[in-house]
Amino acid sequence: MSATSSPAPADRRLALILGATGAFGSHAAAALLKHGWRIRALARDPDAARRKSGTGMPIEWVKGDALDTASVVAAAQGAELIVHAVNPPAYRNWKGTVLPMVDSAIAAAEAVGARLLAPASVYNFAPDAGADLDEGAPQQPTTRKGKIRVELEARLRAASERGVQVLVLRAGDFFGAGGANSAMDWLVMRSKGRPTGLFRPGPKDVPRAFAYLPDLGETAARLA
C-alpha cells in the first residue's frame, strides 16, 4: 500500500473513503475533515485523484481498486469508518461492478471492525410507493438499477446481522457545487459554459426530492 501525500496526525480518527472524488464522496470527505477525522482515500490513479480533489485537501491517497477486495482491506487498516461512495465510471456496467464493490467494502469493514456508511437513493422504490418513504416502505423497483440497489442494501443488512455497524443515508437526487455528474447537471441547459435554462424533471404535480451535497456530507459526518 503506497500513499502519495503526507499522513495527518495519528491521534485523529481515520476514515477510508471509496469514491472520494465523486459527488457524495468529496463532500463527505470535506465534512469529516471539518469534524476532525483523518481521511484516507482509495484511487486507481492517486496522483490524478489528488489533482482533482485539490492540493488543499489533506487526504492520504492510496493506490487500489474498489473491485479488488484485498486492496480495500489493506487500505482500511486502522480505519474506524469506511464510506462507500464509489460508483461505476460514467455509471456504466452496474451489473458487473456495483455488487462486487460493495462486497469489497463489507469485507474490509468486517476485517478491521469499522463502521460502514453508504449513501442510498430512491431507485429502490416503485413509482406508486407514495410521497413519504420510511424504512418500512416496500422496495419493489421497476428498473434494473433499482433492483441492483435493492440487492446492495440487502447485502448491507446481512452484514449488519453479522455484527457490522452499517449506516444507510438515503436522499433524493444530489446537487450542489462540485457535484460532478449530479442530478442537476443533466437538467441544466448551457451555452459556452454558462447556464441558460433548466429542464423540468417531471410533471409539475409530482413532488421530487433533491439533496444539497454539502448538507448531505455534513449529515454523514454528524452520523459518523
Beta strands, then each sheet from edge to edge (+ up, - down):
strand 1: 14-18
strand 2: 38-43
strand 3: 59-63
strand 4: 81-84
strand 5: 115-120
strand 6: 166-170
strand 7: 173-175
strand 8: 188-191
strand 9: 194-198
strand 10: 210-212
sheet 1: 3+ 2+ 1+ 4+ 5+ 6+
sheet 2: 7+ 10+
sheet 3: 8+ 9-
end
